[in-house]
Amino acid sequence: MQVNKKNETTVVYIVEFPIFEKNTMDSPIYIGLMSGTSVDGLDVCAARFAGKNYEILAAESIPYPAELHEKLLNAHTLSALELAQLHVDFGVYCGRKVKDFVKRHSIRADYVASHGQTVFHTPQTGLTLQIGSGAHIASECGIPTICDFRTLDVAMGGQGAPLVPIGDELLFSDYDYCLNIGGFANVSTNVDGKRIAWDICPSNIVLNSFAQKLGYEFDKDGQLGRKGTINEQILQKLNSLSYYAASAPKSLGREWVEQEIQPIFSQEDSLYDCLATYYEHCAMQIGKSLQGKNTKTLCTGGGVRNTFLMDKIAYYAESELIIPHEQVIDFKEALIFAYLGYLRVEEKPNCLATVTGARRDVCGGIVWNV
């Protein structure tokens, strides 16, 4: 589709992703589990890897039951005992879903690699916490499980995030930028032979919160945001936040949204105007990160399905925006977590110091064998 840009027209392509060379049938099968800050559900992706090639065998997204969704969404408010129990319960849940998944798709998996659900992420204090007990996942599904990919990098002085860029570097190197729009928007790119990445801004975590106040789970295609008017004063305050002037490596968490974003809006503001204003802010920040008229950006994550948001990003971005096959849009992060597990088993670095700012590359992840 064509989108009017400031001075020219850009095109957002809907393309079929190329068929990748398949690996040998005896390659180990890894199952990646991803649960993002939007708490939409558990993404499950089974894949094989051989060098820079991969093959997705099966993938699906499993919505959370209402009670579990509520607990995960509010995990940061729980007592220490309640949080510890949720860590176990979520691990049991994930393990059972993996067991069902492999049975349903007739897959004999060798490893599970789980991101977990992030509850706290303040790397400046040395803290990052993803719940979903790897021991209980392994016990429930009977498959060796790798989890806790971030902690070693944080202990090494890094941000512990983002973790996906090593997959961008090795599996999606044909693109100048790899953009993912989920709860937060993040991007990775190669500069002078080194992969760098950063969280650009909060995205669905804020947009969904406004939509939910209006009685919707999320704002489909920006239908609610289209009804609002941009508040220029609020937009200026958002764009002036000091985070945006900081250099990479840098990462964001729910805590930053609560401390920096939420106080800018008041209860008197129209929710439609809040949405319209935040769409503009999000698009401006993302667009500013995607520069270069002869560059290509691979766009993935749930936010890519929001045509209103993508139109706005295209207005501000110079880079050509490429929207791939649906399987890659929805499951790229789960695929790359499976790849992080593959790298962990191969004892190769799976977290890049150039991305996180750690003292050196690390091979992170705790392995629970059964």
N, C-alpha and C positions, 0 to 999 in steps of 0.2 A: 504494500500500500504506500501511497505517496503522502508525505507529511510536509507541509510548508515550513521551511526553516527561516531563520532570520534574514538571510540574504540569498538563499537558494533552496532547492528541493532535495530532500534525502529520501532514501527508500529503505523500508524495513522488510526484509525478505523472510518469507516462510519457506523453508527448504527441507527436503528429506535429507537426513544425515547419511553420509556415505556408508556403504557396507564395509565393515572392517574385516581385515584378514582374521579368520578364525584360528584359534589356538589348537594345539593337539588335544585329543580327547582325554589324555591322561593328566593334563594340567590340573593342579588343585583348584577347587571351587571355593570362592570366598563369598560370604554373605555380609553386605554392608547394611548397618542399621543407622538411620538418621532421624533425630527428633529435634526440630528447630525451635527457636524462641517463640514462634507463632503458635506452637503446640497444636498444629493442625492434625497430626496423626503420626504414625510410625511408618517411615519409608523403608522398604526392604528391597534390596537388589542383590541378585546372585550373579556372579561374573567370574570369568577366567582371565588370566593375564599372562602375557609372554612378552617381556621387554616393553615396547611402547604400544603394543596391540592389546585389545581387549574384546571380549565377547560377552554381552549381556544375555544371560540364559532366561531370566524371569525377573520381573519387578512389579511391585504393587504398593499402594499406600493404604494403611489400615487405620481408619478413624478410631479415636479413643472413646471408650464409654464415657458418658457424661460425668460420672463421679471421678474417674481417673483424670479426665481432662481438667476438671476443677482443681484437683489436688496438685497437678503438675503446674498449672497456671499460677497457683498461689503458694508454691513450695517454699518460697523465700520468707513467707510469714509464719511457717510452722515452727513448733518448738524443736529442740535438738532431737528429742526422742521420736517425735512424729516424723521428722525429716529422715532419720535413720531407718525408720520402718518403711517409709515410702521408697527409699533407696532399695531395700530388699523387695518390696512388693512390685516395683516397676521392673526390676530385674527378672522376677518370676514371670511377669506379664510378657516381657520381651522374649524370654526363653520359650514360653508356650506358643507365642505367635510364630517364632522361627520354626518350631517343631511342626506346626500346622502348615506353614509355607512350604517346607521341603517335601512334606507328604503330598500336598496339593499339586505341586509342580514336578513330582517324581525326581527330586534332586538329591544327590548324595554329597552334601557339603563337607568340606574339610575344616573350615574355620569360619567363625563369626567375628566381625569387627564392628564394635558398637561405639557410636559417638556419645550416647547417654543424653540426659536432659540437663542443660546448664541451669544451675540455680544461682550461683554466685560467680562473678568473674571480675576480680579487681587485681590484675597482675602487678600493679604498682605496690601492692602489699604482699605479693607472693602467693595470692590465693586464687584458685580456680576450682570449681566443684561441679562435676557432672554426675548425676545420680543414675542408677540402674545397675545394680550389682552384677559384675561380670561373672562372679562365682555362681550366682543363681541362674544367670542366663545359660551358662555351660551345663549346670546340673539339670535344668529343665529340658534342654533340647539335646543334650548328649554330644555336643560339638565343642571342641576347644574354642574359647572366646577371648578376644583381645579387646581391652577397654582402657580408659584413662589415658588418652593420647596427649593431653595438654600439659599435665603436671610437670613432667621433666623439663620441658621447654621453659615454663614459668620459673622453675627452680634455677635454671641457667640464665635468668635475667630477661627472658623473652616475654612477649605478650601472650604466648600460648594460642594465638589466633592471628589470622585465619590459618587453618590447616589444609584447606583444599588446594592452595596454589601449587603444591608439588605435583598434584595430578594435572593441573593446568599446564605445567611446564613439560611434563612427560607424555601426557595423553592428548592434549589439545594445543600443541605448539604451533598449529597453523594460523592461530588467531593472535592479533596484536594485544587484545584485551580479552579477559574472561570476566564477565559481569554476572553476579548472582544476586537476585532480588528476592529475599525472604523476609524474615523479621527485621534483619538489617541488610542493607545493600553493601556488597563488598566487591572488590575488583583486584585482579592480579595482572601484571604485565612484565615483560622482560626489558630491563634497561642495562645497556652495556654488558650483556651476557649474564646478568644476574636477575633472578626472579624476585620482584618485590610485590607486596600486596598490602591492602589496608581496608578497614571498614570505612565506607564512604559516609553513611548516615543511617539512622534508623529509618525503616520503611514500613513494612506491613505491621510491625508491632505498634506503631502509632496510628496508621490508617485503620487497622482493624478495631482499635479501641474506640475511635470515634464512631465507626459504623455500628459497633455493638451497643453504644449508647443510644443509637437511633433504632435499635431493635433488629439489626441484621448481623449475621455472622461475619460478613466482610462486604466490601463495596465492589460488587461485580461490575467490571468494566468501567469503574468510576462513575456509575450512574448517580450516586449520592453527591460525589464531589462536583459533578457537572452543574448541580443546582446552586452551588454556593458562589460567593464573590470573594476574591482574594483580598485579605486584609493586609495592606502594604506595611503597616506598622509592625504587625506580628511577623510578617515575612522578613523584614529588616532585622528584627531581633533574632530570629532563627538563623539567618545567614551570618550574623555577627558572632555566633558562639565561637569561643577560642579554639575548640577542637578542629574546626575547619581550616584554621591557619597553621596548625601543627603539621610537621612532616611525618611521613611514614618511617618506621613502623608505628602503627597505632591501631587500637581496637576499641570497640564499644560493648557495653552490656546493659542489661535492664536498669541497673542502678543509675547509669548516666541519663537515661531517658527520664527517670523519676526526678532526678536532681536538676537537670538542665532544660529539658523539653517541656515537661508538664507545667511548670510554674509560669511559662510564657503565655499559656492560654488561661482564660478565666471562665467561670460558670456562666457569665453573662453573654459570652460569645456564641453566635449561632454555630451549631455543630456542622451545618452544611458549609458555612464559611471557614470553619476550622479545617475541614477536609480539603476544600479548594485551596486554601493557603498552604497546607502541608504538602499537597501534591506539587505545587509550584516549587516549594523549597526542595523537596526530594529530587525533582527533575533537574533543578538548577545545579544541585550538588553532584548528582550523577553525571549530568551532561558535561560539567566542568572537568570531570575526571577522564572523559573519553574524547581526547583531542587528536587531531591529525587527519586530514582529509583523505589520505590514502591508506587509512588503517581500517581493520575489521574487528568487530567486537562480537564474541559469542555471548548470547544472553540466555540465562537460565534462571530457574526458580519460579515460585508461584506468582511473583509480581509481573512476570512476563505476560501472563494471561490477561492482565489489566490493560486494555487497549488505550484507555484514557491516559494512564501513566506512561505507557510506551510512546504515545504521540508526543507527550510533553518532553520526555527525555530526548526524542529525536529532534525536537526543536532546538535544544541546547547543545546537543552533542555534534561534533564534527565527524566522528568515526561512523562507518557504516555498521548498522545494527543487524546482526544475523540471528534469527530465531530458528533453532534446529528442530529436529524430530521431537515429538511429544515425550518420548521415553527419556531423551536427554534433558529436556526442560525440567521434567518432574523428578528425575532420579540421578542427576549428575552428582549431587553431594553424597548420596548413599553409595553410588558407584565408586566415588573416590575414597570413601571410608573403607570400602572393601579393598581398594588399592593400598591404602595406608596399612591395613592388616597384612597384605601381601608383602609390602616392604619390611614390615616388622619381622615377619617370619624369615625373610631373606636376610635379615640383619643389615638392612641398608637404611640410610637416613630417610625419615618420613616427615621431618619438620625442618624447614629451612631458616637458618639464622638471618639471611638477607630479608626474609619476610617478617620475622617476629622480633628481631633485635637481640636474640639470645647470643651468648658468648660463642656458640658454635652450633652446627647442625647436630640434631639428635635423632636417635631411633627410639621413639616413645611408644608406650603401650604396655600394659600388664597382661600377661598371658595366663589364662586359667585353663589348664589341661584337665581332661576327664578320662 
